[in-house]
Amino acid sequence: MALGATFAALRHRNYRIWAAAGFVSVIGTWMQVLGVNWFVLAETGSATTMGFTVLLQALPTLVLSVWGGALADRVPAKPLLIGAQAAHALLAAGLAVVAVTGAGGLPAIYAISLATGAVSAIEGPVMGRWASTLVDRESLGNALALGSLTNSAGRILGMSLGAVVVAAVGPALLFAANAASFVAVVVALFAVREGERHAGAAAPADAAPSDGGIRAGFRYLRRQPVVLVALALSFVLGSLGRNYQVTMAAMSDGPLHGGVSGYGLLSTVFAVGTVLGALFAARRAELGYAVLVGAGLLASGLQIVAGLAPGTLSFAAVILPVAAAAVIIDTTVGARAQLDTDYAMRGRVLAALAVTGSVSAAVGAPLLGWLAEHAGPRQTLVLAGTVTAVATAAAGVALDRLRERKLAHRLTRVLAVPAARPVRRVAATAARVVRPAGAGLVAATAGAARVVRPAGAGLVTAPAATAVALPRPAVLAGASPVAHPGARRGAGRFRSSRAARADQDCAGCAPHRGRRRSRWTGLRSPFAHRDGCPAA
């Protein structure tokens, strides 16, 4: 199966099956999200009540994700995942019954939303750890990027189909379709070949069951400062730089004067940007911390520019790369959290990542809303972008120090090369001193400048020659004809550059001379060692 680097993870049969089932499930999930929001809004007419329903689904993540992470590292994944899919299907069917019959009303919707969030909180780390075994280590980053692409495309398709269906027949059909979508995930779980999964290393000593799963996870994370810095940066970028549902609505309703249609356009552009970001991340051979810092700085800078955008179209043009950078950030943090930690702790690390995302959304959305209301939407975007830019730069410095200052060494080499080139050029020019035929040569040290003497000058005196003489294994051809009678002289008044070179030992005529090119002909020098060198 010849696939490009963008879809490298699809070379694995198990991942192809899982990605197809996940795409179907994501479409159903977003159809249900739209259906629940529409149902609550139609019953109450209150956007605040609708937001409360969304909050009920997110709250269990803060409490139960750590338990889900411990279960992911300590129990078999497949039975737990099958049970979670069955629970999701029953809850979605319950929503369909409430929508058709009206039994239970809003309290039933709230209870089902809370239960759905609880199941997702337990299931998330288990599914993330299990899905990471469907590809090898080299393809894990690409698999996560394709997962982001699947989520983005499934969100766009699910919301689009959901809007059509809910307008035609109501939300009940959306809930029924979501319930049926979980069947695809169960089928995929049974279709995956266990022999082709890529298991990790054995569990470390600190992950023993007697040591306590959750406590062991916290202790392990405390010993991983690089991962902690990445999680802290993810929190700042997620809370102040990611909650564009709030800032886009505030900008569209306020200074941009776009209204509902403008907000719909911005939401569509943002969704397209997430797809482009996922494609970019999938094409990267490796998602490292440099990509994380670069994407964070890009998103922060563009967020400041977005706050200064004069109209809806210019704001949308800036939002597109911001959305792409957001997906790159999420994918990179997820990849590093799994690649840079022990396999036996992967579930608990993924749980910490889920909690970080939930807390950033819960803290950032009301904070940005409050700032937009009191300071203004434009000022909010500029202030938040400035804070995230400073936080990203600080995280970049911290990551560089924790990772043995690789960035500092790289910058030193990059900055040193342009500075060294003029010095080397001047030294090479000074070394090719034009001297009349018969001039003497004084070599004070290896590589020193040649001394220019008028033609006919005598040899250096004995004391001077003794003071500057260096031991040599042999007399080399091409040196000064005065210092070494019998050596070949240069033609005419001026000798060739080769004949004008001073006597040097083998280190001076190292093989690198044979790799140099002529500035005039572009040809390489035909010799590696000079005539008479013992190593020739």
Secondary structure, 3 states (H helix, E strand, C coil): CCCCHHHHHHHCHHHHHHHHHHHHHHHHHHHHHHHHHHHHHHHHCCHHHHHHHHHHHHHHHHHHHHHHHHHHHHCCHHHHHHHHHHHHHHHHHHHHHHHHHCCCHHHHHHHHHHHHHHHHHHHHHHHHHHHHHHCCHHHHHHHHHHHHHHHHHHHHHHHHHHHHHHHHCCCHHHHHHHHHHHHHHHHHHHHCCHHHCCCCCCCCHHHCHHHCHHHHHHHHHHCCHHHHHHHHHHHHHHHHCCCHHHHHHHHHHCCCCCHHHHHHHHHHHHHHHHHHHHHHHHHCCCCCHHHHHHHHHHHHHHHHHHHCCCCHHHHHHHHHHHHHHHHHHHHHHHHHHHHCCCHHHHHHHHHHHHHHHHHHHHHHHHHHHHHHHHCCHHHHHHHHHHHHHHHHHHHHHHHHHHCCCHHHHHHHHHHHHHHHHHHHHHHHHHHCCCCECCCCCCCCCCCCCCCCCCCCCCCCCHHHHHHHCCCCCCCCCCCCCCCCCCCCCCCCCECCCCCCCCCCCHHHHCHHHHHCECCCCCCECCCCCCCCCCCC
